[in-house]
Amino acid sequence: MYKNRQEFLKKRYDPVANRTINYENDPRLKAILSFLVKRNSNAKDSVKLLDIGCYDGYLASLLKDCLRNCEAYGIDIAKKTIVLARQKGIIAKICDIEKGIDFESNFFDYVFAGEIIEHLYDTDFFLREIKRILKPDGTLIITTPNFVSFGRRLYYLFGKGAFMEQSFSLPKNAAGHIRYFTFETLKELLQLHKFEQITAFSDTITLPGFFLFDAPAKIFPTLGRSIISFSRNKKDKKG
């Protein structure tokens, strides 16, 4: 059992203690990269990207490749992940995002927070910090599990829990989720912090037993496994 939440998080996201993440076969990542490529096909200016919770930097490097003339930054709470991210050319540093994001205001063109917001107690502080470091009209990309996905609805229909809650004594099995979102509730939270949603879509519809159906998620995104949200930072250039 861990002494506190910080120790739990550092151990949970230690790349040595956990298996390698299989990004290549991740429908969520494929959907994000596909949208980024289409949206930035004619971009000419150099941009700065921040990956919050960058892990080993592999995802940040993929995002960087989708954006022309991109300088990629990453932050994570685990020291070992920072070393690995730097080896991939990511400008990475240790950061506890619940205490603040240590960058100057209006610094980034893109901020990516993949599967982060559901782990945080103070989401308002988190979004205020992102708003501060994003340039006017900068893009925030958030992904989070869809609480009312088709697969999870089935789990709850039969009295099964779709998630195992955070537990210091069950570090290998606990999801660490302390709040949940639907497409509508995430949109409302973003609007509250003056982010204008550009688009929101999903990756795949799942059934218990890990069956994946990508095509239906495009037609019925609110039944999809993940919420993938692109939002614009609405603020004047004075910040």
C-alpha positions as CSV (number, residue, x, y, z in Angstrom):
1,M,0.0,0.0,0.0
2,Y,1.3,3.5,-0.9
3,K,1.6,6.3,1.6
4,N,-0.1,9.0,-0.5
5,R,-1.5,9.8,-3.9
6,Q,1.7,11.3,-5.2
7,E,3.6,8.1,-4.5
8,F,0.8,6.1,-6.1
9,L,0.9,8.2,-9.3
10,K,4.7,8.1,-9.6
11,K,4.8,4.3,-9.3
12,R,1.8,3.8,-11.5
13,Y,3.3,5.7,-14.4
14,D,6.8,4.4,-14.0
15,P,7.7,2.9,-17.4
16,V,9.9,0.3,-15.8
17,A,7.1,-1.0,-13.6
18,N,4.4,-1.0,-16.4
19,R,4.1,-2.6,-19.8
20,T,4.8,-0.6,-23.0
21,I,1.7,1.2,-24.3
22,N,0.6,-0.2,-27.6
23,Y,0.1,3.1,-29.5
24,E,0.2,1.5,-33.0
25,N,-3.1,-0.3,-32.5
26,D,-4.9,2.4,-30.5
27,P,-8.1,3.5,-32.3
28,R,-8.1,6.7,-30.2
29,L,-4.7,7.7,-31.3
30,K,-5.4,6.9,-34.9
31,A,-8.4,9.2,-34.9
32,I,-6.5,12.0,-33.3
33,L,-3.6,11.8,-35.7
34,S,-5.9,11.6,-38.8
35,F,-7.8,14.7,-37.7
36,L,-4.6,16.6,-37.0
37,V,-3.1,15.7,-40.4
38,K,-6.2,16.9,-42.3
39,R,-6.5,20.1,-40.2
40,N,-2.9,21.1,-40.6
41,S,-2.2,20.1,-44.2
42,N,-1.7,23.7,-45.3
43,A,0.0,25.1,-42.2
44,K,3.2,27.0,-42.7
45,D,4.1,28.7,-39.4
46,S,6.1,26.9,-36.7
47,V,4.2,25.8,-33.6
48,K,4.8,24.7,-30.1
49,L,3.1,21.6,-28.7
50,L,2.8,20.5,-25.0
51,D,1.9,16.9,-24.2
52,I,0.6,16.8,-20.6
53,G,1.5,13.4,-19.1
54,C,4.0,12.7,-21.8
55,Y,5.1,9.3,-20.5
56,D,8.1,8.1,-22.6
57,G,7.6,10.8,-25.3
58,Y,6.5,8.4,-28.0
59,L,3.0,10.0,-28.4
60,A,4.5,13.5,-28.3
61,S,6.8,12.5,-31.2
62,L,3.9,11.3,-33.2
63,L,1.9,14.4,-32.6
64,K,5.0,16.5,-33.5
65,D,5.2,14.7,-36.9
66,C,1.6,15.6,-37.7
67,L,2.4,19.3,-37.3
68,R,4.8,21.1,-39.6
69,N,7.8,22.9,-38.0
70,C,6.7,21.7,-34.5
71,E,8.7,22.1,-31.3
72,A,7.4,19.4,-28.9
73,Y,7.4,19.7,-25.1
74,G,6.3,17.2,-22.5
75,I,5.6,17.1,-18.8
76,D,5.2,14.2,-16.5
77,I,5.3,13.4,-12.8
78,A,7.6,10.4,-13.1
79,K,11.4,11.0,-13.5
80,K,12.1,7.9,-15.5
81,T,9.6,8.9,-18.2
82,I,11.3,12.3,-18.6
83,V,14.6,10.6,-19.4
84,L,13.0,8.5,-22.1
85,A,11.1,11.4,-23.6
86,R,14.2,13.5,-23.9
87,Q,15.9,10.6,-25.7
88,K,13.2,11.0,-28.4
89,G,13.9,14.7,-28.8
90,I,11.1,16.0,-26.6
91,I,11.8,19.0,-24.4
92,A,10.6,17.3,-21.3
93,K,10.5,18.1,-17.6
94,I,9.0,17.0,-14.3
95,C,5.8,18.7,-13.3
96,D,3.0,18.1,-10.9
97,I,0.1,19.6,-12.8
98,E,-2.1,19.8,-9.7
99,K,0.3,22.4,-8.5
100,G,0.5,24.3,-11.8
101,I,2.0,24.1,-15.2
102,D,5.5,25.7,-15.2
103,F,5.5,27.6,-18.5
104,E,5.0,31.2,-19.3
105,S,1.7,32.5,-20.5
106,N,0.6,32.4,-24.2
107,F,3.5,30.0,-25.0
108,F,1.9,27.0,-26.8
109,D,-0.1,26.7,-30.0
110,Y,-1.3,23.2,-29.0
111,V,-1.9,21.5,-25.7
112,F,-2.7,17.8,-25.6
113,A,-4.1,16.2,-22.4
114,G,-4.8,12.5,-23.2
115,E,-6.6,10.5,-20.5
116,I,-5.6,13.1,-17.8
117,I,-8.6,15.1,-16.7
118,E,-10.5,12.2,-15.2
119,H,-7.6,11.7,-12.7
120,L,-7.7,15.3,-11.3
121,Y,-9.5,16.7,-8.3
122,D,-9.4,20.3,-9.4
123,T,-10.3,20.4,-13.0
124,D,-11.1,24.1,-12.9
125,F,-7.5,24.9,-11.9
126,F,-6.2,22.5,-14.5
127,L,-8.2,24.2,-17.3
128,R,-7.3,27.7,-16.0
129,E,-3.6,26.8,-16.3
130,I,-4.1,25.4,-19.8
131,K,-5.9,28.6,-20.8
132,R,-3.0,30.6,-19.4
133,I,-0.3,28.8,-21.3
134,L,-2.2,28.5,-24.6
135,K,-1.9,31.3,-27.1
136,P,-5.1,33.1,-28.2
137,D,-6.9,30.8,-30.6
138,G,-4.6,28.0,-29.6
139,T,-5.9,24.4,-29.7
140,L,-6.7,22.2,-26.7
141,I,-7.0,18.5,-27.4
142,I,-8.6,16.5,-24.6
143,T,-9.4,12.8,-24.5
144,T,-11.2,11.0,-21.7
145,P,-13.3,7.9,-21.3
146,N,-16.9,8.3,-22.3
147,F,-18.9,7.4,-19.1
148,V,-22.0,6.4,-21.1
149,S,-20.3,4.5,-23.9
150,F,-22.3,1.5,-25.3
151,G,-20.0,-1.1,-23.6
152,R,-20.2,0.7,-20.2
153,R,-23.9,0.9,-20.4
154,L,-24.1,-2.8,-20.8
155,Y,-21.8,-3.3,-17.8
156,Y,-24.0,-1.1,-15.6
157,L,-27.2,-2.7,-16.9
158,F,-26.0,-6.1,-15.5
159,G,-24.8,-4.5,-12.3
160,K,-21.1,-4.6,-13.2
161,G,-18.7,-1.8,-12.6
162,A,-17.1,-0.4,-15.8
163,F,-14.2,1.0,-13.8
164,M,-12.2,0.0,-10.7
165,E,-11.8,3.2,-8.7
166,Q,-8.5,4.5,-7.5
167,S,-6.9,2.6,-4.7
168,F,-3.5,2.8,-3.1
169,S,-3.7,-0.9,-2.2
170,L,-4.6,-2.0,-5.7
171,P,-2.2,-0.1,-7.9
172,K,-2.1,-2.5,-10.8
173,N,-5.8,-2.8,-11.2
174,A,-7.1,0.6,-10.2
175,A,-8.0,3.0,-13.0
176,G,-7.3,6.0,-10.9
177,H,-10.4,7.8,-12.2
178,I,-12.0,10.2,-9.7
179,R,-14.5,11.9,-12.1
180,Y,-16.3,10.9,-15.3
181,F,-17.6,12.8,-18.4
182,T,-20.0,12.5,-21.2
183,F,-19.7,14.5,-24.4
184,E,-22.2,17.1,-23.1
185,T,-20.7,17.5,-19.6
186,L,-17.1,17.9,-21.0
187,K,-18.4,20.5,-23.5
188,E,-20.1,22.4,-20.7
189,L,-17.0,22.4,-18.6
190,L,-14.9,23.7,-21.5
191,Q,-17.4,26.4,-22.3
192,L,-17.3,27.5,-18.6
193,H,-13.6,28.2,-19.1
194,K,-14.2,29.9,-22.4
195,F,-13.0,27.2,-24.7
196,E,-14.9,27.0,-28.0
197,Q,-15.3,23.4,-29.1
198,I,-14.2,22.9,-32.7
199,T,-15.2,19.3,-32.9
200,A,-15.8,16.2,-30.7
201,F,-15.8,12.6,-31.9
202,S,-15.0,9.1,-30.7
203,D,-12.7,6.3,-31.7
204,T,-14.5,2.9,-31.4
205,I,-17.6,1.2,-29.9
206,T,-16.7,-1.6,-27.6
207,L,-18.5,-4.6,-26.2
208,P,-17.5,-6.6,-23.2
209,G,-14.8,-9.0,-24.3
210,F,-12.8,-6.3,-26.1
211,F,-14.6,-6.4,-29.4
212,L,-14.0,-3.1,-31.3
213,F,-16.2,-1.5,-33.9
214,D,-14.7,1.7,-35.4
215,A,-17.2,2.6,-38.1
216,P,-20.3,2.9,-35.9
217,A,-18.5,5.3,-33.6
218,K,-18.4,7.8,-36.5
219,I,-22.2,7.6,-36.8
220,F,-23.0,7.4,-33.1
221,P,-20.1,9.1,-31.3
222,T,-21.9,9.4,-28.0
223,L,-21.8,5.5,-27.8
224,G,-18.1,5.4,-28.4
225,R,-15.5,4.4,-25.9
226,S,-13.6,7.7,-25.8
227,I,-14.4,11.4,-26.0
228,I,-11.9,13.2,-28.3
229,S,-12.4,16.9,-28.1
230,F,-10.7,19.7,-30.0
231,S,-11.3,23.2,-28.6
232,R,-10.1,26.8,-29.4
233,N,-8.8,29.1,-26.7
234,K,-11.2,32.1,-26.7
235,K,-9.4,35.1,-25.4
236,D,-8.1,38.4,-26.7
237,K,-4.4,38.8,-27.5
238,K,-3.8,40.7,-24.3
239,G,-4.5,37.4,-22.5
